[in-house]
Amino acid sequence: FLWHPAMNLDSAGKRQWLNSTFELFREDSELFQRFHVAWPVYGIRWALITLNIFGKRSITCEHLLGPNPTQDTQIMQNQRTQLNKANAICREIAHQQWNCPYV
């Protein structure tokens, strides 16, 4: 949820959401530790999700019928956008030194 590239919560909103979640599951004594271990893994997962556009399923039937420069340009622009999103997520993970800044 917090790693989703389209998420528009500011840092305060993310902190509030996490604190509320931890409070909701306060009886789980290992939740906080599991969260910290999983935090960068979920970030990497979202980076990989953004790269789905490079998979075979992202190519349309029309594209397979023959070259279409307009469509090819759009596909490449979409791929570049998604690659930039994945790069941003990976840079954020490295910048945070694998730690969640909202806790």
N, C-alpha and C positions, 0 to 999 in steps of 0.2 A: 504494500500500500504506500509506504513512504518513499520507496524507490521509483514508483511509477513515473515515467518521464512527463506525463501530462498532469501530475499532481501540482496543484497551485497553492498548497498550504505554505505559509511562511514558517520560519524556525519556531516561533512561539506556538503556532498551531500544531506543529509536529510534536513539540515537547508536551503540550497539553494532551494530545491524543495518546502519546506513549505513557505518560503518567496515569491517565485514566485507564488505559489497558492494564498496566501493572497493578493498579489498585483493584480492578475488577477480578484479577486472578491472583490476588495477594496470598492466597493459601498455597499456591504452588511455589515452594521454596527454591526451586531450580529454574524458574522461568527467566529471571534476570540473567543468569549465567548462560542459559541456552540462547537467549536473545543476542547477547554479545558475540557468541560464537557464530550464530547464523547471520548476523547483520551483513557482513561483506559477501557472504554466499548469495543472499537474496539480491544484492546489488549486481553481482556477476550474472545471476539468472536474468535480471531485467536487461542487462546489456545484451545477452544472447537473444532474448525475445525481440529486441529491436532489430536484430540482424536477420530475422526470419524472411525479410524481403529478398535476401540473397538465395533462398532455397528454391527448388524447382517448382514448388506449388505457387510461387508468386508470379510465374510466367503465365500469361493468359493464352487461351487457344488462338486468339487472333495473332498474337506474337509468333506463334509456331507456324502460321500459314505463310509468313514471308516477312521480309524486312519492312519496317515502317519507321522512318527516321524520327518522326514526331513522337511516336510511342517509345522508341528507344531512348530518346532524350529525356522523356518524362520518367521512365524507369530508372535511368541513371541518376537523375536529380533526386528521386525518392530514395534510392540506395545511398546516395551521398548524405542525405538528411539523416537517415537511420544510422549510418556509420558515425556521423558526428554525435548523435545521441549516445551511442554505445561508448564512444571515446570519452564523452563527458562523464558518464557514469564511472568508467574505469579510473579516470583522473580523480574523481571525487573519492573513490575508495582509497586510492593511494594517498591523496592529500589528507584524508582523515586517519591515515595509518591504521586502517582496518577497524577503526572504532566508530561508534555512533556518536555524533556530536549533539544529539538531542536528549541525551540521558544525563 
